[in-house]
Amino acid sequence: MTSQTRADIGARGEQLAVDHLTSLGLRVLDRNWRCRYGELDVIAADPARDTVVFVEVKTRTSDRFGGVAQAVTPQKVWRLRRLAGLWLAGQDERWAAVRIDVVGIRLRRGHSPEITHVQGVG
């Protein structure tokens, strides 16, 4: 890996997360949805469960800032729920359930990416 910017690393991690989610049968509805209150990284549908899934992607190159569990604080979950509600308000489609997941991507030189998927964090 050559020297990469944080944006490059984040974009790579997000693409790996999307590939992971689609391999599980989820269909990506939106990426990097923004409004005045923040951004949702990935919004996907789980057709098998009639569920819309809001996915926070955390890409790390080290454990310096903690793992996936430490990355999503109660305040972050609250913000994700608020953003999810705003996104849902603008949709015509309805789902039986809503879920917030976190996908952690760990990128280290000379190693395959490590993917951690935590479902239902909030």
N, C-alpha and C positions, 0 to 999 in steps of 0.2 A: 504494500500500500504506500503510495507516495503521500506527501504532505497534503492533507485535505482540509477544507474549511469546515466549520461546524455545520454550515448549510449542506455541504456535500455529504457529510456523514449522516445528517438527519434524513436527507432525501434517500440515501442508500438504505438506511434502516427502515424507512417507511415503505419502500418498495419491497423489501424482504418481508415486512409484516403483511402487506397486501397479498404477496405470493402465498404466504402461510395461510391467511384467512381463506383465500380462494381454494386452496388445496383441501380445506375442511368443508367445502361446499357453500361457503358464504358468497354472496354477490355484492360487490362494492357498488354503493349508490352514489357516494360523494367522497371527495378527498379535499382536505385543507379548506373546509367550509368556514368562512369568516363572517363575523358580524361585529358590531361596535363593542361587544363584551368579551370577545375572544375568538378562539379557533377550535374546531373539532378536526382531529387528524384524519380519521377514516370513519365513514358511516357505511355499515353493511347490513344486508338482510340475510337472515338465516331462514330460508324458506321451509325447511323441515320443521321448524318450531313457530313459524309465523311471528318472528321476532326481529325487531330492528336493533342493531348492536352499534353502540358508539364506542370507538376504539381509540384509546390514548396510546400513542407509540412513544416509547422511551428508548433512545439509542445511546449506548455507552461504549466507550473504548477502554474504560477501566472501572474499577469498583470504588473509585475515589469519592463519588457522591452517593454511594449506597446502591442497593439493588432495586429491582422493580417495586417491591413492597414499600420501600422508603420513598420512592419517587412520587407516589400518589397519596398525598395527605388528605385528611378529611376536608380541608378547604378546597383542594383541587377537585375532589369528588363533587362537592357542592357546586362548584363552577361548571363542571361537566354536565351535571344534571340540569342546571339553568340553561346552558347552551343547547342541550338536547331538547329541552322543552321549546325553545325558540325555533329550532330546526323543524321539530314536529308540527308546530303551529302553521308552518308554511307549506305543509304537504297535504296532498289530497288522499294519498294512500293511508290506510290504518293497519296497525299490527296488533296482535293479541298481547304482545309483551315487549318490554323495552329492557335492554341490558347494557351495562357499561363494563367493558373489558379493558385490560392493559396488556399490550404486547411489548415485552422488553427484548431488545436486540443488543447483543454484546459482540462487538467487533474487535478482534485482536489480531495483530500481525501474525501471519503464518498459521492461523487457526480458522476453521470453518465458523461462520456466525452461529452464535448460540441464541436460540429463541425460547423465551419464556412467555407463556400465554396464561394470564389469570382472568378467569371469567367471573362476571358478577361482582365487581368491586363496590358497586353502589347502586 
